[in-house]
Amino acid sequence: MEYRRLGNSGLKISALSLGSWVTFANQVDMQAAETMIAMAYDTGVNFFDNAEVYAQGESERIMGETLKRLNYARDTWCVSSKVFGGPVANPAPTQRGLSRKHVMEACHAALRRLQVDYLDLFFCHRPDPDTPIEEVVRSMNILIGQGKILYWGTSEWSAGEIAAAHAFAMRAGLEGPTMEQPEYNLFHRQRVEVEYASLYRDFGLGTTIWSPLASGILSGKYSQGIPEHSRATVAGYEWLQDKIQSDSGRAKVEAAGRLAALAQELNATSAQLALAWCLAKPHVSSAILGASRPEQLQENLGAIGLYKRLDEATVQRLEEITEPLAD
């Protein structure tokens, strides 16, 4: 495994990490979660990603119970949560957003579900236009001061919103966001590569990217249609099936098929090649893996070896195949 600094902080996290969005509670039960977390940890993964909204808190409960049973030394791994969407299907106004009330209560609830004394990373899962940025920054710094979180960050915030948080933090002598969790893959590049460029330079922003396989499209598993038990068949994720079956989705599935031939040349899988491309990009602190089966996770973890032998010519060929479909 390779370990990278999280932005300009001193924290080093694994280049590949394990997340639980869609999978834990929906596709992965407690037994499978233990198998996969142990597999990831034994491979060198030290960052496990979660959120209050994932399976309405059940995902965090499964991860917390599993980590407790595995009994790894707490100072050898990092865990995250995210606040915004709320822990229930139809949250009350005080159960969602980034008000100080919800930020505090969401943190405390995540600590209980994950069975930890502190969160290593705590993300604002989306920007909240109804809460002043000053309130968000101060709330996160209160939690840091209380020792309940170590680093705070954002997810799917615009560059302007992140810069505004830093500007206020600097004026107030507070800590700004250390990291952002954006979508990033061969088909979704603009924000990470262009919009955030000034943030890396000015603030040393780190990134823990999600959907490095474009919800599985880049793995090639949708080349023959939507297989049973894939995330596109999970209740509540019908939007993903619609996305895959749209005109642009079908074009991306076709492009992913062309990646398979290139992967075969390298004695690798399509998923490993797409993940290796992410790892080769300079501003990726960690790429979050999501797997529904242990064998799928094992395959994806193999991307670390491929990344270390990926040359510039191969990166260029990958981008030539996907560039016309990228946003």
C-alpha positions as CSV (number, residue, x, y, z in Angstrom):
1,M,0.0,0.0,0.0
2,E,1.0,3.6,-0.5
3,Y,0.3,6.3,2.0
4,R,-0.3,9.9,1.1
5,R,-0.6,13.1,3.1
6,L,-4.2,14.4,3.4
7,G,-3.7,17.7,1.7
8,N,-1.3,19.9,3.7
9,S,-2.0,18.1,7.0
10,G,0.4,15.7,8.6
11,L,-2.1,12.8,8.4
12,K,-1.2,10.0,6.0
13,I,-4.0,7.8,4.7
14,S,-3.9,4.9,2.3
15,A,-4.1,5.6,-1.4
16,L,-7.0,3.1,-1.5
17,S,-9.7,3.3,1.1
18,L,-12.9,1.4,1.8
19,G,-16.3,3.1,1.8
20,S,-19.8,1.8,2.6
21,W,-22.2,3.9,0.4
22,V,-24.9,1.6,-1.1
23,T,-23.2,-1.6,0.0
24,F,-23.3,-1.8,3.8
25,A,-26.8,-2.8,5.0
26,N,-28.1,-2.9,1.5
27,Q,-25.8,-5.5,-0.1
28,V,-23.3,-6.3,2.7
29,D,-24.3,-7.8,6.1
30,M,-22.2,-7.9,9.3
31,Q,-20.3,-11.1,8.3
32,A,-19.4,-9.9,4.9
33,A,-18.4,-6.5,6.3
34,E,-16.0,-8.1,8.7
35,T,-14.5,-10.2,5.9
36,M,-14.0,-7.1,3.7
37,I,-12.8,-4.7,6.4
38,A,-10.2,-7.3,7.5
39,M,-9.1,-7.9,3.9
40,A,-8.7,-4.2,3.4
41,Y,-6.8,-3.6,6.6
42,D,-4.5,-6.6,6.0
43,T,-3.7,-5.1,2.6
44,G,-2.7,-1.8,4.2
45,V,-6.0,0.2,4.0
46,N,-6.2,2.6,7.0
47,F,-9.2,4.7,6.1
48,F,-12.8,3.7,6.3
49,D,-15.5,6.1,5.0
50,N,-19.1,6.4,6.1
51,A,-22.0,9.0,6.5
52,E,-25.0,9.5,8.6
53,V,-27.3,9.1,5.6
54,Y,-26.0,5.8,4.4
55,A,-28.8,3.3,5.1
56,Q,-30.1,5.8,7.6
57,G,-27.3,5.1,10.1
58,E,-27.3,1.3,9.7
59,S,-24.1,1.4,7.6
60,E,-22.2,3.2,10.4
61,R,-23.6,0.7,13.0
62,I,-22.4,-2.2,10.9
63,M,-18.9,-0.7,10.4
64,G,-18.6,0.3,14.1
65,E,-19.6,-3.1,15.4
66,T,-17.2,-4.8,12.9
67,L,-14.2,-2.6,13.8
68,K,-14.9,-3.2,17.5
69,R,-14.9,-7.0,17.0
70,L,-11.7,-6.9,14.9
71,N,-10.1,-4.9,17.7
72,Y,-7.4,-3.2,15.7
73,A,-5.4,-0.6,17.6
74,R,-7.3,2.6,17.2
75,D,-4.2,4.6,16.3
76,T,-3.7,2.4,13.2
77,W,-6.9,3.4,11.3
78,C,-9.1,6.3,10.5
79,V,-12.8,6.6,10.1
80,S,-15.1,9.3,8.8
81,S,-18.7,10.4,8.9
82,K,-20.6,13.1,7.0
83,V,-23.3,15.4,8.1
84,F,-26.1,17.0,6.0
85,G,-28.8,14.6,4.8
86,G,-30.1,13.4,8.2
87,P,-30.3,9.9,9.8
88,V,-33.9,9.1,8.9
89,A,-35.9,8.7,5.7
90,N,-38.0,11.9,6.2
91,P,-35.9,14.1,8.5
92,A,-37.4,17.0,10.5
93,P,-36.0,20.5,9.7
94,T,-33.6,20.2,12.7
95,Q,-32.4,16.7,11.6
96,R,-30.7,17.8,8.4
97,G,-28.5,20.6,7.0
98,L,-25.4,22.2,8.6
99,S,-26.9,24.2,11.4
100,R,-24.9,24.0,14.6
101,K,-27.6,22.0,16.2
102,H,-27.6,19.3,13.5
103,V,-23.8,19.3,13.1
104,M,-23.3,18.7,16.8
105,E,-26.0,16.0,17.1
106,A,-24.9,14.3,13.9
107,C,-21.4,14.0,15.3
108,H,-22.5,12.6,18.6
109,A,-24.8,10.1,16.8
110,A,-22.0,9.0,14.5
111,L,-19.7,8.5,17.5
112,R,-22.3,6.2,19.1
113,R,-23.0,4.2,15.9
114,L,-19.3,3.8,15.0
115,Q,-18.4,3.1,18.7
116,V,-15.4,5.5,18.7
117,D,-14.4,8.4,20.9
118,Y,-13.6,10.7,18.0
119,L,-13.9,10.9,14.2
120,D,-10.7,11.2,12.3
121,L,-12.5,13.0,9.4
122,F,-15.9,14.8,9.4
123,F,-17.3,16.0,6.2
124,C,-20.1,18.5,5.4
125,H,-21.8,16.2,2.9
126,R,-23.2,19.0,0.8
127,P,-23.3,22.8,1.0
128,D,-26.2,24.3,3.0
129,P,-27.5,27.6,1.5
130,D,-29.6,28.1,4.6
131,T,-26.7,28.1,7.1
132,P,-24.0,30.9,7.1
133,I,-20.5,29.6,6.3
134,E,-19.3,31.3,9.5
135,E,-21.6,29.0,11.5
136,V,-20.4,25.9,9.7
137,V,-16.7,26.8,10.3
138,R,-17.2,27.7,13.9
139,S,-19.3,24.5,14.6
140,M,-16.5,22.3,13.1
141,N,-13.9,24.1,15.1
142,I,-15.9,23.6,18.3
143,L,-15.9,19.8,17.6
144,I,-12.1,19.9,17.0
145,G,-11.6,21.8,20.3
146,Q,-13.7,19.2,22.1
147,G,-11.5,16.4,20.6
148,K,-14.5,14.8,18.9
149,I,-13.1,15.3,15.3
150,L,-9.6,15.7,14.1
151,Y,-10.0,17.1,10.6
152,W,-13.0,18.6,8.9
153,G,-13.8,18.8,5.2
154,T,-16.5,19.2,2.6
155,S,-18.1,17.0,-0.1
156,E,-19.3,18.3,-3.4
157,W,-18.8,21.9,-2.5
158,S,-17.9,24.4,-5.2
159,A,-14.4,25.9,-5.2
160,G,-15.9,29.3,-4.3
161,E,-17.7,27.8,-1.2
162,I,-14.5,26.1,0.0
163,A,-12.5,29.3,-0.6
164,A,-15.1,31.3,1.4
165,A,-14.8,28.8,4.3
166,H,-11.0,29.2,4.3
167,A,-11.2,33.0,4.1
168,F,-13.4,33.2,7.2
169,A,-11.3,30.6,9.0
170,M,-8.2,32.6,8.4
171,R,-9.8,35.9,9.6
172,A,-11.1,34.2,12.7
173,G,-8.0,32.2,13.5
174,L,-9.8,28.9,13.0
175,E,-9.1,25.8,11.0
176,G,-10.5,25.7,7.4
177,P,-11.5,22.5,5.6
178,T,-8.6,20.1,5.1
179,M,-10.1,17.9,2.5
180,E,-12.9,17.6,-0.1
181,Q,-14.7,14.4,-1.1
182,P,-15.7,14.9,-4.8
183,E,-16.8,12.4,-7.5
184,Y,-13.8,11.7,-9.7
185,N,-13.3,9.2,-12.5
186,L,-12.4,9.0,-16.2
187,F,-15.9,10.3,-17.0
188,H,-16.1,13.0,-14.4
189,R,-13.0,15.2,-14.3
190,Q,-13.8,19.0,-14.6
191,R,-14.2,19.8,-10.9
192,V,-11.2,18.0,-9.5
193,E,-8.8,18.9,-12.4
194,V,-9.9,22.4,-13.3
195,E,-12.3,24.0,-10.8
196,Y,-10.2,23.1,-7.7
197,A,-6.8,24.0,-9.2
198,S,-6.5,27.2,-7.1
199,L,-7.5,25.3,-3.9
200,Y,-4.6,22.9,-4.1
201,R,-2.2,25.9,-4.7
202,D,-3.7,28.3,-2.1
203,F,-4.8,25.9,0.7
204,G,-3.2,22.5,0.1
205,L,-6.6,20.9,-0.3
206,G,-6.6,17.1,0.0
207,T,-9.2,14.8,-1.7
208,T,-10.8,11.5,-0.8
209,I,-12.5,10.8,-4.1
210,W,-15.7,8.8,-4.5
211,S,-17.1,6.7,-7.5
212,P,-13.7,6.1,-9.1
213,L,-15.4,3.4,-11.2
214,A,-18.3,5.7,-12.2
215,S,-20.8,3.6,-10.2
216,G,-19.4,0.4,-11.7
217,I,-19.6,1.5,-15.4
218,L,-15.8,1.5,-15.7
219,S,-15.5,-2.0,-14.4
220,G,-17.3,-3.3,-17.5
221,K,-20.0,-5.1,-15.6
222,Y,-22.8,-3.4,-17.4
223,S,-21.6,-4.4,-20.9
224,Q,-24.3,-7.1,-21.2
225,G,-27.0,-5.2,-19.4
226,I,-27.7,-4.7,-15.7
227,P,-26.8,-7.8,-13.7
228,E,-28.8,-9.0,-10.8
229,H,-27.6,-7.9,-7.4
230,S,-25.6,-5.0,-8.8
231,R,-26.0,-1.6,-7.1
232,A,-28.3,-0.4,-10.0
233,T,-30.9,-2.9,-8.7
234,V,-30.8,-1.8,-5.1
235,A,-34.1,-0.2,-3.9
236,G,-33.8,3.6,-3.8
237,Y,-31.1,3.6,-6.5
238,E,-33.3,3.5,-9.5
239,W,-31.7,6.7,-10.7
240,L,-28.5,4.8,-11.3
241,Q,-30.3,2.3,-13.6
242,D,-31.9,5.2,-15.5
243,K,-28.4,6.8,-15.8
244,I,-26.9,3.7,-17.2
245,Q,-29.7,3.2,-19.7
246,S,-29.7,6.8,-20.9
247,D,-28.0,7.7,-24.2
248,S,-24.9,9.1,-22.5
249,G,-24.8,6.1,-20.1
250,R,-24.9,3.6,-23.0
251,A,-22.1,5.5,-24.7
252,K,-20.0,5.3,-21.5
253,V,-20.7,1.6,-21.2
254,E,-19.4,1.2,-24.8
255,A,-16.3,3.2,-24.0
256,A,-15.7,1.0,-20.9
257,G,-15.7,-2.0,-23.2
258,R,-12.8,-0.5,-25.2
259,L,-10.9,0.0,-21.9
260,A,-11.2,-3.8,-21.4
261,A,-8.9,-4.5,-24.3
262,L,-6.3,-2.1,-23.0
263,A,-6.6,-3.7,-19.5
264,Q,-6.0,-7.1,-21.1
265,E,-2.8,-5.9,-22.6
266,L,-1.6,-5.0,-19.1
267,N,-2.8,-8.3,-17.6
268,A,-5.2,-6.4,-15.5
269,T,-9.0,-5.9,-15.2
270,S,-10.9,-2.9,-16.4
271,A,-11.7,-1.9,-12.8
272,Q,-8.0,-2.1,-11.8
273,L,-7.0,0.1,-14.8
274,A,-9.6,2.8,-14.0
275,L,-8.6,2.9,-10.4
276,A,-4.9,3.0,-11.3
277,W,-5.6,6.0,-13.5
278,C,-7.2,7.8,-10.5
279,L,-4.2,7.0,-8.3
280,A,-1.8,8.4,-10.9
281,K,-3.4,11.8,-10.7
282,P,-1.5,14.3,-8.5
283,H,-4.3,15.6,-6.3
284,V,-5.9,12.3,-5.2
285,S,-5.2,11.6,-1.5
286,S,-7.3,8.5,-1.5
287,A,-9.7,6.7,-3.8
288,I,-12.6,5.2,-2.0
289,L,-13.5,1.6,-3.0
290,G,-17.1,0.3,-2.7
291,A,-17.6,-3.5,-3.0
292,S,-20.5,-5.8,-2.5
293,R,-18.4,-9.0,-2.4
294,P,-15.0,-9.9,-1.0
295,E,-13.7,-11.1,-4.4
296,Q,-14.7,-7.7,-5.9
297,L,-12.8,-5.9,-3.2
298,Q,-9.7,-8.1,-3.6
299,E,-9.7,-7.4,-7.3
300,N,-9.9,-3.6,-6.8
301,L,-7.2,-3.6,-4.1
302,G,-4.9,-5.0,-6.9
303,A,-5.0,-1.6,-8.5
304,I,-2.2,-0.4,-6.3
305,G,0.2,-2.7,-8.0
306,L,-0.9,-1.7,-11.5
307,Y,-0.7,2.0,-10.6
308,K,3.0,1.6,-9.8
309,R,3.7,0.4,-13.3
310,L,1.3,2.7,-15.2
311,D,3.2,4.8,-17.7
312,E,2.3,8.1,-19.3
313,A,1.4,6.6,-22.7
314,T,-1.2,4.3,-21.1
315,V,-2.7,7.2,-19.2
316,Q,-3.0,9.1,-22.5
317,R,-4.6,6.1,-24.2
318,L,-7.2,5.9,-21.4
319,E,-8.0,9.6,-21.7
320,E,-8.3,9.4,-25.5
321,I,-11.0,6.7,-25.1
322,T,-13.0,8.5,-22.4
323,E,-12.3,12.3,-23.0
324,P,-15.2,12.8,-25.5
325,L,-17.7,11.6,-22.8
326,A,-16.1,13.3,-19.8
327,D,-17.6,16.2,-17.9
